[in-house]
Every structure is written in C-alpha cells, then in structure tokens.
Amino acid sequence: MKLVGKIFVCLIMIMSIVFFSLTLVVYASHKNWKEDSAQKAEKITQLEGEKKALTAAKGDLEKKLADESASYTKAIAALQTKVDGLQAENNSLAKERDTLATESQQRLDTINANNKMIGEYRANIETMEQDLATAQKDRAGYLQTLATTVNNMHELSTIRGDLETKNKELTAQFDKAMQVLEKKGLQPEPELYGDTVAHAVRGTIEAVQEGPRGLLMVSLGSDDGLQPSHVLEVHRGDVYLGKIQVVTVEPNRSVCRVLPEFRQGTMQEGDSVVSRFEN
C-alpha cells in the first residue's frame, strides 16, 4: 500500500503541477487574446475600409474594363474589317501576281525566241556582209578587168585603125606592085625567082653585130618587097664586099646574116645594100 500510495501521491503532484501550468498558460493566453482581439478588430476595420476602397476600385476597373472591352471589340471589329479587306486585296494581288507571272513567263519566252531570232538574223547579216565583201571584191576585180578590157579594146581599136590604114596602104602598094609586075612581065610568085629580089632595091647598113653569125640590120624591109631567105649584095662605093641573106623582116628594116662564102671585105654601118651590084 505504501508503494501504491507513493505512486498516487507522485501522480497527484504531477497532476497539480500540470494543472498549475495550464492555469498560468490560460491566464497568459486570455490576456493576449484581448490584445489580439483589439488589434484584429482594428485590422478588420482597416481591412473593411480597404475592401470598400478596393471594391470601388474594382467597380471602376470593371467599368473601365467593360468600356475598354467595348472599345477593343469595336477596334477588333474594325481591324477585322481591315483584315478582311486586306485579305481580299491580297487575294486580288495574288491573282494579279499569278497573271503577271504567267505574262512574265510568256514575255520571257517571247524574249528568248526574239533573242534566238536576233542571233539568227545576226548570223545571216554576218554571212551577208561577208558575201557583200566578197561581191565587192569580185566587183572591184570585175571593174578592173572591165577597165583593162576597155583599155585593150581601145588599144585594139587603135591597132585596128592602124591595121586598116596599113591594109589600105598595102593594098595600094599591092596594086602598084601588080602593075609593075604586069609591066615587067613577071608573075607574083616568089618561088619562081629563087632567093633574089624581084625588083631593084637600094638601102644601107644601119647596124653591125660582131660575132660568128655576122648579123646586120639594113634599112630595107617587107615594104620594099623583102622576104626571109632573099639575098642582097653589099658594096662601099665601087668596092664589092659580099652577100647577105635576110633572116627576119619588118616593114621598114630587116636583119640579115653575112654569107661567109661570098665575103670579100669588112662590112660597116653606112655601106650600101642593093638587090644586084653593078660595077
């Protein structure tokens, strides 16, 4: 019993201390609750004032928000209208862009075709210029040839005139020669008379060429009736020098060679040449 009593006594002491502590706590808490209640009441009053102010501000803000919302709605509607207009304009511009792109492509194709055609034209022009240059060169050659031909024609015409004049002279001489032959009773056939001249002729030595052939030039020619192979005689006064034979004949002069088997002296310029020497 002592132990149980002691336990109960300890428990009672502990319980007493606990209750005493609780009493102190309650007392202290009661005092703080008053102060807190007064502070909280003041705070509540302050908060209610702030609440009213905030409520009023909220109303103002809600009104402003409503006004701004209406304004924004109108602005949005206006912007939407503008957007719709811009979209329509954009669609129209897109169509125009597509049309312009198509037209640009067509124009580009046309330009490319024109460039190709221009290149062909340029090539043709270059070819034509080359042909023209060749033609001009040929024309210049033709003109030169024509000028030369004309000059030749004039020369030939002059020569023809001279020949016609000479022909008339030769015809007259031929007629006179025929008359002389008829008077002399001779035939116009040189082969009948060998290498002698058919009629008497007289001339002089104009030039002497020294050499083995002994060529001479005499003042007698075809106009005097000389022909190649005719033989003439040369003398100086009464001195007989020998015979020469006609090699080539021109109208008024002839080239002769000395016949060495008949040479009897040195022949010089100025010596007389006759068809037959008579001392």
Secondary structure, DSSP 8 states (H G I E B T S, - for coil): -HHHHHHHHHHHHHHHHHHHHHHHHHHHHHHHHHHHHHHHHHHHHHHHHHHHHHHHHHHHHHHHHHHHHHHHHHHHHHHHHHHHHHHHHHHHHHHHHHHHHHHHHHHHHHHHHHHHHHHHHHHHHHHHHHHHHHHHHHHHHHHHHHHHHHHHHHHHHHHHHHHHHHHHHHHHHHHHHHHHHHHHT--S-GGGGTTS-SS--EEEEEEEE-SSS-EEEES--GGGT--TT-EEEEEETTEEEEEEEEEEE-SS-EEEEE-GGG--S---TT-EEESS---
